[in-house]
Amino acid sequence: MFWFQQDAPTLLRMKIKQAMGEQADRVVEEVPDGWTPRDGPIITVVADGPQRSAQATDQELVRVTVRSGVHSASRKIMTDIEAFFTTPGIHLLGFSISKSRGTKLISGPDSFFGGYFASRVYGVGTTRKVKNNGA
């Protein structure tokens, strides 16, 4: 029997996809090859920085970035995601979110892909899961 760490970026990605409904295919790990702002908004969720572990819990920094062709659309989608994660009592996440361990929302022109971005880093706390040898 041993403890293993949950994958915080994957947990966040799954929750955002659930919230997005029919637009869930816009939530990805990395920007697809050939994507341009004309293709519509895209949301990336990736690990961003060091982890901190204790015996039964882990803290990991996770960056959520929205890219689109319109600055206000990127900020609006990002603030909606933030409201989803930080409104207490409306859903069971299965992990904790800390805004204080991450960064404030930043946004502006995207010099790499074109268009605009809005981004935020969250501290994500998860409990370790027990796994039996061979299972």
C-alpha positions as CSV (number, residue, x, y, z in Angstrom):
1,M,0.0,0.0,0.0
2,F,1.3,3.5,-0.8
3,W,0.0,7.1,-1.1
4,F,0.0,8.8,-4.5
5,Q,-0.5,12.4,-5.4
6,Q,-3.6,13.5,-7.5
7,D,-3.0,15.5,-10.6
8,A,-4.2,19.0,-9.8
9,P,-4.2,20.4,-13.4
10,T,-6.3,17.4,-14.6
11,L,-8.8,17.9,-11.7
12,L,-9.2,21.6,-12.5
13,R,-9.5,20.8,-16.3
14,M,-12.3,18.3,-15.6
15,K,-14.2,20.7,-13.4
16,I,-14.0,23.5,-15.9
17,K,-15.2,21.1,-18.7
18,Q,-18.2,20.2,-16.5
19,A,-19.0,23.9,-16.0
20,M,-18.6,24.7,-19.8
21,G,-21.1,22.1,-20.9
22,E,-21.3,22.1,-24.7
23,Q,-18.1,24.2,-24.9
24,A,-16.1,21.6,-22.9
25,D,-13.9,20.9,-26.0
26,R,-12.4,24.4,-25.5
27,V,-10.7,23.3,-22.3
28,V,-7.3,21.8,-23.1
29,E,-3.8,21.1,-21.7
30,E,-2.1,23.0,-24.4
31,V,-3.1,25.3,-27.3
32,P,-3.8,23.0,-30.3
33,D,-1.5,23.3,-33.3
34,G,-2.7,25.9,-35.8
35,W,-5.1,27.6,-33.4
36,T,-5.7,31.3,-34.0
37,P,-7.9,33.8,-32.2
38,R,-10.4,33.5,-35.1
39,D,-11.1,29.9,-34.0
40,G,-12.8,31.1,-30.8
41,P,-11.7,31.2,-27.1
42,I,-9.5,28.4,-25.8
43,I,-8.8,27.7,-22.1
44,T,-5.5,26.0,-21.1
45,V,-4.9,24.5,-17.6
46,V,-1.3,23.5,-16.7
47,A,1.0,23.0,-13.8
48,D,2.8,26.2,-12.9
49,G,5.5,26.0,-10.2
50,P,6.6,24.0,-7.2
51,Q,4.6,21.6,-5.2
52,R,4.4,21.3,-1.4
53,S,3.6,18.0,0.2
54,A,2.7,16.7,3.6
55,Q,1.9,13.1,4.6
56,A,-1.7,13.1,3.4
57,T,-2.0,16.3,1.4
58,D,-0.4,18.2,-1.6
59,Q,-0.4,21.8,-2.7
60,E,0.3,22.5,-6.4
61,L,0.3,25.7,-8.4
62,V,-2.0,25.6,-11.5
63,R,-2.2,28.2,-14.2
64,V,-5.5,28.8,-16.0
65,T,-5.3,30.9,-19.2
66,V,-8.0,32.0,-21.5
67,R,-7.0,33.2,-25.0
68,S,-9.4,34.8,-27.5
69,G,-9.5,37.5,-30.2
70,V,-11.2,40.0,-27.9
71,H,-9.7,41.3,-24.7
72,S,-13.0,41.7,-22.8
73,A,-14.1,38.2,-23.8
74,S,-10.9,36.7,-22.4
75,R,-11.3,38.6,-19.1
76,K,-15.0,37.7,-18.8
77,I,-14.4,34.0,-19.3
78,M,-11.6,34.1,-16.8
79,T,-13.6,35.9,-14.2
80,D,-16.5,33.4,-14.7
81,I,-14.1,30.5,-14.1
82,E,-12.8,32.3,-11.0
83,A,-16.3,32.8,-9.7
84,F,-17.1,29.1,-10.3
85,F,-14.0,28.0,-8.3
86,T,-14.3,30.5,-5.4
87,T,-18.1,30.7,-4.7
88,P,-18.6,28.6,-1.6
89,G,-21.2,26.0,-1.3
90,I,-22.5,25.8,-4.9
91,H,-20.7,22.6,-5.8
92,L,-18.3,20.0,-4.4
93,L,-14.9,20.3,-6.0
94,G,-13.0,17.5,-4.4
95,F,-10.1,19.8,-3.8
96,S,-9.4,23.2,-2.3
97,I,-8.6,26.4,-4.1
98,S,-6.3,29.1,-2.7
99,K,-6.2,32.5,-4.4
100,S,-3.5,33.7,-2.0
101,R,-0.9,31.2,-3.1
102,G,-1.2,32.1,-6.8
103,T,-1.2,35.4,-8.8
104,K,-3.9,38.0,-9.4
105,L,-5.7,38.0,-12.7
106,I,-3.4,39.4,-15.5
107,S,-4.5,40.1,-19.0
108,G,-3.3,41.8,-22.1
109,P,-2.3,41.3,-25.7
110,D,-0.9,37.8,-26.6
111,S,2.3,38.4,-28.5
112,F,2.8,34.7,-29.2
113,F,-0.6,33.6,-30.6
114,G,-2.1,37.0,-31.4
115,G,-5.3,38.1,-29.8
116,Y,-5.6,38.5,-26.1
117,F,-5.2,36.5,-22.9
118,A,-6.4,36.5,-19.3
119,S,-4.6,34.3,-16.8
120,R,-4.5,33.4,-13.1
121,V,-2.4,31.0,-11.0
122,Y,-4.3,29.1,-8.2
123,G,-2.9,27.1,-5.3
124,V,-4.7,23.7,-5.5
125,G,-4.9,21.5,-2.4
126,T,-5.6,17.8,-2.8
127,T,-5.6,14.8,-0.5
128,R,-3.4,11.8,-1.3
129,K,-5.1,8.6,-2.3
130,V,-4.2,5.2,-1.1
131,K,-3.3,2.6,-3.7
132,N,-2.6,-1.0,-2.9
133,N,0.4,-2.7,-4.5
134,G,-0.7,-4.4,-7.8
135,A,-4.1,-2.7,-7.8
